[in-house]
C-alpha cells in the first residue's frame, strides 16, 4: 500500500481532532473506532474479508504500513476467523496516541505543549495541513447533503464516525439533527464498514463481550419422562409463586 492515500484510521482521527482546542472528541470510544478503521482499511487492501460476523485473513502479505501490518499479523496468528466484536474490544487501547504520533511524524499535525491547572503537563495537537481536514469533512458533508451513495471509503468513514459518537461533534445542536440522522443512515452503504461500526457500538454497549457459558453437567441423567428442573430466576428478580399458566414475573 503506497502512502499516496491516507488510511481510514488517520482520516477518522483527523475528523475527531478539534481545531479550536487541539483535543480529540469522544476519546473513550475513539480507540475502538480506530481499531475498527484498521479492519476496514485491511479489507479495502484485500488482506482480510468478512466471514459472517467474523474477520478472516485472506492474504497475509504486508501492506507497507507498520501499524496496519501489526494488526494484520495479530489477526494471522489467531489461525481462525475472529469475531469483529472480540477483536475491537481486545486489549489494544492506546491507538489514539499511536496515530497522533504517526500523524506528527508525517507532518499532518504538530504537538503543542501546555499545562493543566498550571501544574500538569499536557500535549495538544493542531492540524498542520488544514486543507486535508477540510477535504475529509467535505466528502462527508457531500454524502450527507446529496444523498448520493458514497464510495466505500467515505461510507465506512461515516459509519465509524457515527459509531464512536462524532455526530454531535461534527453536526451539533438541533440544527444538526437531520445531518446526524443521515450520517447514521450511511452505515448501510458499505457492508464491511457496517459490520465494523456495529461491532464498535456493541463493544460500547457490552454486547457480545462475554462468551456464552455451557450449562454445567449434573453428573447423572434424568430418568425417562422426568420433569426438567425449574429454571433459576433471573438475577436481581425475585422468584414468583407458580399459579398455573397465568404466572408472571414482573421486573421492577
FENURSUL-V790624 format. One line per field, one symbol per residue. phi: phi as a letter, one per 40 degrees, with the letter a starting at -180 (. if undefined). A space follows every 50 residues. Layout:
phi->???
This chain:
phi->.cccbcccdcccccccccccbgbbcfccccdccccccccccccccgcbac bgcbbbcbaccdcgcdccccccccccccgadbcdcccccccbchcdcccc ccccccgcbbcbcabbfgbccbbbbbccbcccccccccccccccccgcdc cdccccccccccccgcdcccbcgcccccccccdccccccadcccdccccc cccccgcgcbccbcccccgacccdgccccccccccgbcccccbgcccbbb cb
